[in-house]
Amino acid sequence: MMARRSEKKSAAAAGQQRAATTVVDGADGAEGVDDLEPEYVPTEMDGDMFGGAPAKKAQHFWPSAKRLVGLLAPERVRMSVVVALVVVSVVLTVIAPRILGRAMDTIFNGVLGARLPEGVPLESVVADARAEGNDQFADLLSNADIVPGQGIDFDRLGRLILVVLALYVVASILSWAQGYILNGLVMRVVYRLRQDIEDKINRLPLSYFDTRQRGDLMSRVTNDVDNIQAALQQAFSQLVQSVLTVLGITAMMFIVSWQLALIALIALPLSGVIAGVIGTRSQKLFAAQWKNTGSLNGHVEETYSGLELVRSFGRDEEMLEEFDERNEKLYQASFGAQFVSGMIMPAMTFVSYLSYVLIAVVGGLRVASGQITLGDATAFIQYSREFSQPLGQIAGMANMLQSGVASAERTFELLDADEQDPERATATLPERTEGLVQLEDVSFSYDPTTPLIEHLSFSAQPGHTVAIVGPTGAGKTTLVNLIMRFYELTGGRILLDGVDITALSRGELRSQVGMVLQDAWLFEGTIRENIRYGRLDATDDEVVAAAEATMVDRFVRQLPDGYDTVLDADGGSVSAGERQLLTIARAFIANPSLLILDEATSSVDTRTELLVQHAMAALRTDRTSFVIAHRLSTIRDADTILVMEDGRIVETGTHDGLLEQGGAYYRLYMTQFRGEHTAEDEGDAHGADSGDGGDGSSGSTGSTVSAGAAPVDVERPSDAV
């Protein structure tokens, strides 16, 4: 998995920098990283090997929904204002049709009154109609507020219309106000949620990133949070308004005519069944949609991160086919989710039309029989139409809520993940330590069932360089990660100047350590800003001094913009060796007392190679240094060489002394370094200054070592040191 290695480093580096750590990446090589962390194993939070986000169905809907609503708790005052505005707006909106019905009665009564003889009592007109056998007309007149001979009362009609208009205008203003307030508070909630996620990521142990893909995390931080925002902004706001509207309209319908109200309520259970059936199905499809969205995101990120590797192996077509396959799955899931959820509104509309027809027929008969007025019937019909609209909105929002809660559950899974062990700082270090590092009976394993390092003990004296060599998978990088406390020991202890590192805060420990990894990680910004990242309060003069000491100044001066040259995140405007030099300068300016260097195995031109070696040498001066070594020159100059196999130190000593022993280091030298040694000798014969220390005559190891326990079976190819 081409992007996993760099991904885990970048995630680790980001987390440690926030803890005041001086962690700096360097160079491009890929070797020596294999034992940085355990092999990636998908978990229930992952989608697939490419980092697809597992947006599964919300298995605990109501607890997740309750917790999602709980995010609004800090905004309870504003939420109360929003609810109050919604209540007033709904009341005004619900009252308006009833008043409009009164206006309709005014018109109807005026039209009928103008057709009746003036001065004749209404009772006489009704009696005459019954005498003529026109009982239906008599019933209509008996229930109407009619003055025979009097037409439409336009003054009353005008007042009623003005009242209705005022109600709708005020309701609209209140609706706008509650929307404005709601959007603001939701944005604040989402802002805090993103902060919580970022803080959580920085509190997670490195082991968390070993078993998750960046595509999964990106999907949770971006897509899922955006989905939560949409659910809070639209679903919950409209839900409150729709529920209150349904309650208000129901009350008004019973006030107008309880018989017609019962007919209108017949649609409720039918609408509930439709919403339940379709909502359950759409929830599963929305979950599949988010899962496939995360999967596609992971694939795109993976392909982009390893684009050079993809093209170098000619895998463009395979990656395109993989993209098409994932894109097709996303299309099918999205189409299904939208299609099924889109069925709710048509189904609800059909039910509302049936109810509307039934109400219109029964209402017309009741008007004709004089049981209700024409205005009341008109108002009721409008209520019935407005009644179905919020019901449809509630049904439609159910799908949005299902999707939002599914995203919330995924986000809460991240927020609830186990964090690194809490700080128990009981000791402090001076501003600059001596650099004495002691490992006492250290044991560690990624998997409790498979020990990796067992009962390992050694010490590194202040100012000494310790070269760690061994085949891939031997535990070299794991060892230095334990010193950095990226992982917690399963046994034993590590001391820095006699202080147990677990008694120190992680920030204090890591502020004493500079770490240069193989993969150069440059941030988007100027060269000056990238160097200053090692110590943010460094002055411009200190930046230049660090650059000069680490050979960076030589090539920076040749750039048109010098130290103000803007780099992208990949550092594409500088070469691989220059990126490594920049990261060395970043570590240099931090002035740590302890160094952890992972030498690059990638090839650079001879001149840059010499600059890198000189920069590394300058960085190691007067500092205790642990070097995962790949260059013979570094190994020969080391005060102590640790040879690791299967998580154990099998040999220790100097270059010449270990060669004389004829053991593991001798075998490694014969297979890996003999050609390099010959090349260096030839270079020396031509007067080339390789920058090597030479014969390893530093002599004394300055270290004591003991290791025990049987080795474990670890597959370890012998193509790297």
C-alpha positions in Angstrom: 0.0 0.0 0.0 2.0 2.8 -1.5 0.8 5.7 0.6 0.5 4.0 4.0 4.0 4.6 5.1 4.2 8.3 4.4 0.6 8.6 5.7 1.5 7.2 9.1 4.5 9.3 9.4 2.7 12.5 8.6 -0.1 11.7 10.9 2.4 10.9 13.7 4.4 14.1 13.0 1.3 16.3 13.1 0.3 14.8 16.4 3.7 15.2 18.0 4.4 18.7 16.8 1.4 19.9 18.7 3.0 18.5 21.8 6.0 20.8 21.4 7.9 18.0 19.8 10.9 18.6 17.6 10.1 16.0 15.0 11.5 16.6 11.5 11.3 14.4 8.5 14.1 14.1 6.0 14.9 12.4 2.6 12.9 10.3 0.3 13.9 6.7 0.8 11.4 4.0 1.6 13.7 1.5 3.2 13.9 1.3 7.0 10.3 2.2 7.5 8.9 -1.2 7.4 9.4 -1.7 11.1 8.1 1.7 12.0 4.7 0.3 12.8 3.0 -3.0 12.7 1.4 -4.3 9.5 -1.9 -2.5 8.7 -4.8 -4.6 9.7 -8.3 -3.4 8.7 -10.7 -2.8 11.6 -14.4 -2.3 11.9 -13.9 1.4 11.4 -12.3 0.9 8.0 -13.8 0.3 4.7 -11.1 -1.6 2.8 -7.4 -1.7 2.1 -7.5 1.6 0.3 -8.9 3.5 3.3 -12.6 3.5 2.4 -14.6 5.0 5.2 -17.0 2.5 6.8 -20.2 4.6 6.9 -22.2 1.7 8.1 -25.8 1.9 9.1 -26.4 3.8 12.3 -26.6 0.8 14.6 -27.5 2.8 17.6 -29.8 5.5 16.1 -31.4 7.0 19.2 -28.3 7.2 21.4 -26.4 8.8 18.5 -29.3 11.1 17.7 -29.6 12.2 21.4 -25.9 12.8 21.5 -26.1 14.8 18.2 -28.8 17.0 19.7 -26.6 17.3 22.8 -24.1 19.2 20.7 -26.5 22.1 20.8 -26.4 22.3 24.6 -23.9 25.2 24.7 -26.3 27.1 22.5 -29.4 26.5 24.6 -30.2 30.2 25.1 -30.1 30.9 21.4 -32.0 27.6 20.7 -34.7 28.8 23.1 -34.9 32.1 21.2 -35.2 30.1 17.9 -37.9 27.9 19.3 -39.8 30.9 20.7 -39.6 32.6 17.3 -40.8 29.4 15.6 -43.7 29.1 18.0 -44.9 32.7 17.3 -44.4 32.3 13.6 -46.4 29.1 13.5 -49.2 30.6 15.6 -49.5 33.6 13.2 -49.4 31.4 10.2 -52.0 29.1 11.6 -54.4 31.9 12.6 -54.2 33.5 9.2 -56.4 31.0 7.2 -59.2 31.3 9.9 -59.2 35.1 9.4 -59.1 34.6 5.7 -62.2 32.4 6.0 -63.9 35.3 7.8 -63.1 37.4 4.7 -64.6 34.8 2.5 -67.8 34.7 4.6 -68.0 38.5 4.3 -67.9 38.3 0.5 -70.3 35.3 0.4 -72.8 36.9 2.8 -72.7 40.2 1.0 -73.4 38.5 -2.4 -76.4 36.5 -0.9 -77.7 39.5 1.0 -77.7 41.7 -2.1 -80.0 39.2 -3.8 -82.6 39.2 -1.0 -85.4 41.8 -0.6 -84.3 44.7 1.6 -86.1 45.2 4.9 -87.4 41.6 5.1 -86.2 39.7 8.2 -83.9 36.8 7.5 -86.2 34.4 9.4 -89.0 35.3 7.0 -86.8 34.5 4.0 -85.8 31.2 5.6 -89.5 30.3 6.3 -90.5 31.2 2.7 -87.7 29.0 1.4 -88.9 26.0 3.4 -92.5 26.6 2.4 -91.4 26.4 -1.2 -89.6 23.1 -0.5 -86.1 24.6 -0.8 -84.8 23.2 2.5 -81.2 23.1 1.3 -81.2 26.9 0.6 -83.0 27.5 3.8 -80.3 25.6 5.8 -77.6 27.7 4.0 -79.3 31.0 4.9 -80.0 30.0 8.5 -76.3 29.5 9.3 -75.1 32.6 7.5 -74.7 36.2 8.9 -76.8 37.8 6.2 -78.6 41.1 6.2 -81.2 41.0 3.4 -80.7 43.8 0.9 -77.2 44.6 2.1 -74.2 43.9 -0.1 -70.5 43.2 0.6 -69.1 45.1 3.6 -65.9 46.3 2.0 -64.7 48.1 5.2 -64.8 44.9 7.1 -63.3 43.0 4.2 -60.4 45.4 3.9 -59.6 45.2 7.6 -59.6 41.4 7.5 -57.3 41.3 4.4 -54.9 43.8 6.1 -54.8 41.6 9.2 -54.0 38.5 7.1 -51.3 40.4 5.3 -49.8 41.6 8.5 -49.8 38.1 10.0 -48.0 36.7 7.0 -45.4 39.6 6.9 -44.6 39.3 10.6 -44.4 35.5 10.4 -42.0 35.8 7.5 -39.8 38.2 9.4 -39.8 35.9 12.4 -39.0 32.9 10.2 -36.0 34.8 8.7 -34.8 35.8 12.1 -35.0 32.3 13.5 -33.1 31.0 10.4 -30.4 33.6 10.8 -29.9 32.8 14.5 -30.1 29.0 13.8 -27.5 29.1 11.1 -25.1 31.1 13.3 -25.4 28.7 16.3 -25.1 25.6 14.0 -21.9 27.0 12.5 -20.5 27.5 16.0 -21.5 23.9 17.0 -19.8 22.5 13.8 -16.8 24.7 14.5 -16.4 23.3 18.0 -17.0 19.8 16.6 -14.1 20.2 14.1 -11.9 21.5 16.9 -12.8 18.5 19.1 -11.9 16.1 16.2 -8.6 17.9 15.6 -7.8 17.8 19.3 -8.8 14.1 19.4 -6.5 13.2 16.5 -3.6 14.8 18.3 -4.4 12.8 21.5 -4.6 9.5 19.7 -1.7 7.1 20.0 0.4 6.2 17.0 -1.1 2.7 17.1 -4.4 4.1 16.1 -3.1 5.3 12.8 -1.4 1.9 12.2 -4.8 0.4 11.7 -6.7 3.2 10.0 -6.3 4.8 6.6 -6.0 8.5 5.9 -9.0 8.2 3.5 -11.1 7.0 6.4 -10.0 9.9 8.7 -10.5 12.4 5.9 -14.0 11.2 5.2 -14.9 11.5 8.9 -13.4 14.9 9.3 -14.8 16.4 6.1 -17.8 14.5 4.6 -19.3 13.3 7.8 -19.0 16.7 9.5 -20.5 18.4 6.5 -23.4 16.0 6.6 -23.9 16.6 10.3 -24.0 20.4 9.6 -26.7 19.9 6.9 -28.7 17.7 9.3 -28.5 20.3 12.1 -29.2 23.3 9.8 -32.1 21.8 7.8 -33.5 18.8 9.4 -33.7 19.9 13.0 -34.8 23.5 12.3 -37.5 22.4 9.9 -38.4 19.5 12.2 -39.3 21.8 15.0 -41.3 24.1 12.8 -43.1 21.2 11.0 -44.0 19.5 14.3 -45.4 22.8 15.7 -47.2 23.5 12.5 -48.9 20.1 12.5 -50.0 20.6 16.1 -51.3 24.1 15.5 -53.1 23.1 12.4 -54.6 20.1 14.1 -56.0 22.3 16.9 -57.4 24.8 14.4 -59.1 22.0 12.3 -60.8 20.6 15.4 -62.0 24.2 16.3 -63.4 24.6 12.8 -65.0 21.2 12.4 -64.1 18.1 14.5 -65.8 15.9 11.9 -63.6 17.1 9.1 -60.6 17.0 11.4 -61.1 13.3 12.0 -61.2 12.7 8.2 -58.0 14.7 7.8 -56.2 12.7 10.5 -57.0 9.4 8.7 -53.9 10.3 6.6 -51.6 10.3 9.6 -51.2 6.5 10.2 -50.9 5.9 6.4 -48.2 8.6 6.2 -46.4 7.1 9.2 -46.3 3.7 7.6 -45.0 5.1 4.3 -42.3 7.1 6.1 -41.3 4.2 8.3 -41.0 1.7 5.4 -39.2 4.0 3.0 -37.1 5.6 5.8 -35.7 2.3 7.0 -34.8 1.3 3.5 -33.2 4.6 2.6 -31.2 4.6 5.8 -29.3 1.5 4.7 -28.8 3.0 1.3 -27.5 6.3 2.7 -25.1 4.3 4.9 -23.8 2.5 1.8 -23.5 5.8 0.0 -21.2 7.2 2.7 -19.2 4.0 2.9 -18.6 4.1 -0.9 -17.8 7.8 -0.7 -15.1 7.2 1.8 -13.8 4.2 -0.3 -13.5 6.4 -3.4 -11.9 9.2 -1.4 -9.3 6.7 -0.1 -8.5 5.4 -3.5 -8.1 8.8 -5.0 -5.8 9.9 -2.2 -3.8 6.7 -2.4 -3.4 7.0 -6.2 -2.4 10.7 -6.0 0.1 10.1 -3.2 1.8 7.3 -5.1 1.3 8.7 -8.6 5.0 8.4 -9.5 5.0 4.8 -8.3 1.8 4.0 -10.2 3.2 5.3 -13.4 6.7 3.8 -13.0 5.1 0.3 -12.8 2.6 1.1 -15.5 -0.4 0.6 -13.3 -2.4 3.5 -14.7 -5.0 1.3 -16.3 -5.4 -0.9 -13.2 -5.9 2.1 -11.0 -8.4 3.6 -13.4 -10.3 0.3 -13.5 -10.3 0.3 -9.7 -11.5 3.9 -9.7 -14.3 3.0 -12.2 -15.3 0.0 -10.0 -15.5 2.1 -6.8 -17.2 5.0 -8.7 -19.8 2.6 -10.0 -20.5 1.3 -6.5 -20.9 4.9 -5.3 -23.2 5.6 -8.2 -25.4 2.6 -7.5 -25.5 3.4 -3.7 -26.2 7.1 -4.3 -28.8 6.4 -7.0 -30.6 3.9 -4.8 -30.5 6.2 -1.8 -31.8 9.2 -3.7 -34.4 7.1 -5.6 -35.8 5.5 -2.5 -35.8 8.6 -0.4 -37.3 10.5 -3.3 -40.3 8.2 -3.2 -41.5 9.7 0.2 -42.7 13.0 -1.1 -44.7 11.6 -4.1 -46.2 9.0 -1.8 -47.1 11.6 0.9 -48.5 13.9 -1.8 -50.7 11.1 -3.1 -52.1 10.5 0.4 -52.6 14.2 0.9 -54.5 14.4 -2.4 -56.8 11.6 -1.3 -57.5 13.4 2.0 -58.0 16.7 0.1 -60.6 15.2 -2.2 -62.5 13.6 0.7 -62.4 16.8 2.7 -63.6 18.9 -0.2 -66.6 16.6 -0.9 -67.6 16.3 2.8 -67.0 20.0 3.4 -69.1 21.0 0.5 -72.0 18.8 1.7 -71.7 20.4 5.2 -71.7 23.9 3.7 -74.8 23.1 1.6 -76.5 21.7 4.7 -75.7 24.8 6.7 -73.5 23.0 9.3 -70.5 25.1 8.6 -70.0 28.4 6.7 -68.3 28.7 3.3 -65.4 30.6 5.0 -64.9 27.8 7.5 -64.9 25.2 4.7 -62.4 27.3 2.8 -60.2 27.7 5.8 -60.4 24.0 6.5 -59.4 23.1 3.0 -56.4 25.4 3.3 -55.5 23.8 6.7 -55.7 20.4 5.1 -53.2 21.4 2.4 -50.9 23.0 4.9 -51.3 19.9 7.1 -49.9 17.6 4.5 -47.0 19.9 3.7 -45.3 19.6 7.1 -46.1 15.9 7.2 -44.2 15.5 3.9 -41.4 17.6 5.2 -41.1 15.5 8.3 -41.0 12.4 6.2 -38.4 13.9 3.9 -36.3 15.1 6.8 -36.4 11.6 8.3 -34.0 10.5 5.5 -31.7 13.5 6.1 -31.8 12.7 9.8 -30.9 9.0 9.1 -28.0 10.1 7.0 -26.9 12.8 9.5 -27.1 10.4 12.5 -25.1 7.8 10.5 -22.4 10.4 10.0 -22.6 11.4 13.6 -22.2 7.9 14.7 -19.0 7.6 12.6 -17.7 10.8 14.0 -18.5 9.8 17.6 -16.6 6.5 17.0 -13.5 8.6 16.3 -14.1 10.9 19.3 -14.6 7.8 21.5 -11.5 6.0 20.4 -9.0 5.1 23.1 -6.5 7.9 23.6 -2.8 7.6 24.5 -2.0 7.0 28.1 -2.7 10.1 30.2 0.2 12.3 31.3 1.7 11.5 34.7 4.5 14.0 34.8 6.2 13.7 38.1 9.7 14.9 37.1 11.3 17.6 35.0 14.4 17.9 32.9 16.8 20.9 32.7 16.5 23.0 29.6 19.2 21.0 27.9 20.0 17.4 29.0 23.3 15.6 28.9 21.9 12.9 26.6 22.5 9.8 28.6 20.0 7.2 27.4 19.5 3.8 29.1 17.2 1.0 28.2 16.6 -1.4 31.1 15.0 -4.8 30.3 12.7 -3.3 27.7 10.0 -5.4 26.1 7.4 -4.4 23.5 5.0 -5.9 21.0 2.4 -4.4 18.7 0.4 -7.6 19.1 0.2 -9.1 22.6 0.4 -12.5 21.1 3.5 -11.8 19.1 6.5 -10.4 21.1 8.8 -8.1 19.1 11.4 -6.7 21.5 12.1 -8.7 24.6 14.3 -7.9 27.6 16.5 -5.4 25.7 19.1 -3.4 27.7 21.8 -1.0 26.6 23.0 2.5 27.3 24.2 5.3 25.1 26.7 7.8 26.6 26.2 11.6 26.1 27.5 12.9 22.8 28.0 9.4 21.3 26.7 8.3 18.0 24.9 4.9 18.0 24.4 3.3 14.6 21.5 0.8 14.5 21.8 -1.8 11.7 19.9 -4.9 10.8 17.6 -6.4 8.3 14.2 -5.0 7.6 11.7 -6.0 10.3 14.5 -6.3 13.0 12.9 -3.6 15.1 15.3 -0.7 14.4 12.7 2.0 14.0 10.5 0.5 16.6 13.4 1.0 19.0 13.8 4.7 18.4 10.0 5.1 18.5 10.0 3.7 22.0 12.6 6.3 23.0 10.3 9.0 21.5 7.5 7.4 23.5 5.4 7.1 20.4 4.4 3.7 21.9 4.2 2.6 25.5 6.5 -0.2 26.7 5.0 -3.5 27.7 7.9 -4.1 30.1 11.1 -2.4 31.4 11.9 1.3 31.3 13.8 3.9 29.4 15.8 6.6 31.2 17.0 9.9 29.9 19.7 11.4 32.2 18.5 8.9 34.8 14.9 10.0 34.7 12.2 7.5 33.6 10.6 8.9 30.4 7.2 7.9 31.7 7.7 10.4 34.5 8.0 13.2 32.0 5.3 14.8 30.0 5.5 13.8 26.3 5.9 17.4 25.3 9.0 17.9 27.6 10.5 14.6 26.5 10.1 15.3 22.8 11.3 18.9 23.1 14.7 17.3 23.9 14.7 15.2 20.8 15.2 16.0 17.1 13.9 13.4 14.7 14.8 13.2 11.0 12.8 10.6 9.1 13.4 9.3 5.6 10.4 10.8 4.0 10.9 14.6 3.6 7.8 16.4 4.9 7.8 20.0 3.9 4.9 22.3 4.6 3.3 24.7 2.2 5.1 28.0 2.9 8.5 29.6 2.4 11.8 28.0 2.9 12.3 30.3 5.9 9.0 29.2 7.5 9.9 25.5 6.9 13.2 25.8 8.7 11.7 27.9 11.5 9.1 25.2 12.1 11.8 23.5 14.3 11.6 26.5 16.6 8.9 29.0 16.0 10.6 31.8 17.9 13.8 31.6 15.9 15.0 34.9 14.4 15.8 35.3 10.7 19.5 35.4 11.6 19.2 32.1 13.4 17.4 30.6 10.4 20.2 31.6 8.2 22.8 30.3 10.7 21.1 26.9 10.8 21.0 26.9 7.0 24.6 27.7 6.7 25.6 25.0 9.3 23.6 22.3 7.4 24.7 23.3 3.8 21.2 24.6 3.0 22.4 28.2 2.4 24.4 27.1 -0.6 21.4 26.2 -2.8 19.0 28.6 -1.3 21.1 31.6 -2.3 20.9 30.4 -5.9 17.1 30.6 -5.9 15.5 33.8 -7.2 13.5 34.4 -4.0 16.1 32.9 -1.7 14.6 32.1 1.7 11.3 33.5 0.6 10.9 30.8 -2.0 7.5 29.3 -1.6 7.3 25.5 -1.4 4.3 23.3 -1.8 3.5 20.5 0.6 5.5 18.0 -1.5 8.4 20.3 -1.9 8.3 19.8 -5.7 10.3 22.9 -6.4 13.4 21.5 -4.8 15.3 18.2 -5.3 15.1 15.1 -3.0 18.5 15.9 -1.5 17.7 19.5 -1.0 14.5 18.5 0.8 16.5 16.3 3.1 18.9 19.2 3.8 16.0 21.5 4.7 14.6 19.0 7.2 18.1 18.6 8.7 18.2 22.4 9.1 14.8 22.3 10.7 16.2 19.9 13.3 19.4 21.9 13.7 17.6 25.1 14.6 15.6 23.3 17.3 18.9 22.6 19.1 17.9 19.3 20.7 20.2 17.3 23.0 19.2 14.0 21.5 18.9 13.0 17.8 17.1 10.2 16.0 18.1 10.0 12.4 16.8 7.6 9.8 19.2 7.8 6.9 17.7 7.8 3.4 18.6 5.0 1.0 17.4 7.0 -2.1 20.1 7.9 -4.5 21.0 11.6 -5.0 23.8 13.1 -7.0 27.3 12.9 -5.6 27.6 16.6 -4.7 24.3 16.6 -2.8 25.3 13.3 -1.1 28.4 14.9 0.3 26.4 17.9 1.4 23.9 15.7 3.2 26.7 13.8 4.9 28.4 17.0 6.1 25.0 18.3 7.3 24.3 15.1 9.2 27.8 15.3 10.8 27.2 18.9 11.8 23.8 18.0 13.3 25.3 15.1 15.3 28.0 17.3 16.9 27.9 17.2 20.7 24.6 15.4 20.7 23.7 11.8 21.5 22.5 10.4 18.2 20.7 7.2 17.3 21.1 6.6 13.6 19.2 4.0 11.6 22.2 3.7 9.4 22.3 2.8 5.7 25.6 4.4 4.8 28.9 2.7 5.5 30.5 6.0 6.3 28.0 6.6 9.1 28.4 3.2 10.5 32.2 3.3 10.5 32.2 6.7 12.3 29.7 5.6 15.0 30.9 5.2 18.5 28.8 2.2 18.9 27.1 -0.1 16.4 24.0 -2.1 17.5 23.2 -5.0 15.3 19.6 -6.0 15.6 17.8 -9.2 14.6 14.3 -10.2 15.5 13.9 -7.5 18.1 17.2 -8.3 19.9 20.6 -6.7 19.9 22.8 -9.6 18.8 26.1 -7.7 18.6 27.6 -4.4 19.7 30.9 -2.8 19.1 32.9 -0.8 16.6 33.1 -1.4 12.8 36.5 -3.0 12.9 35.8 -5.0 16.1 32.6 -6.4 14.8 34.3 -7.4 11.5 36.9 -9.3 13.4 34.2 -11.2 15.3 32.9 -12.6 12.0 29.3 -12.7 13.2 26.0 -11.1 12.1 27.6 -7.7 11.3 30.3 -9.4 9.2 27.7 -11.2 7.2 25.7 -8.0 6.8 28.8 -6.2 5.7 29.7 -8.8 3.1 26.3 -8.7 1.6 25.5 -5.0 1.8 28.5 -2.8 2.3 31.5 -4.5 0.7 30.7 -2.9 -2.7 30.3 0.5 -1.1 33.6 0.1 0.7 35.3 -0.7 -2.5 33.8 2.3 -4.2 34.9 4.6 -1.4 38.4 3.2 -1.6 38.5 3.9 -5.3 37.2 7.4 -4.7 40.0 8.0 -2.1 42.6 6.8 -4.6 41.5 9.5 -7.0 41.7 12.2 -4.3 38.0 12.4 -3.6 37.0 13.4 -0.2 34.1 11.2 0.7 33.5 12.8 4.1 33.8 9.4 5.8 35.4 9.2 9.2 37.6 6.3 8.0 38.5 3.5 10.3 36.1 3.7 13.1 39.0 4.4 15.5 36.7 6.0 17.9 37.6 2.9 19.8 35.6 2.7 22.9 32.0 2.0 22.4 30.8 4.1 25.3 28.0 1.7 25.7 27.0 -1.4 27.6 24.6 -3.9 26.1 22.7 -7.0 27.1 19.9 -8.7 25.4 18.0 -11.8 26.1 15.0 -14.0 25.2 14.5 -16.0 22.1 13.9 -14.3 18.8 10.5 -14.3 17.2 9.6 -15.2 13.7 9.5 -12.0 11.7 9.7 -12.0 7.9 12.6 -9.8 7.1 14.0 -9.5 3.6 17.7 -8.8 3.5 17.6 -6.0 1.0 18.0 -3.2 3.5 20.0 -2.4 6.6 
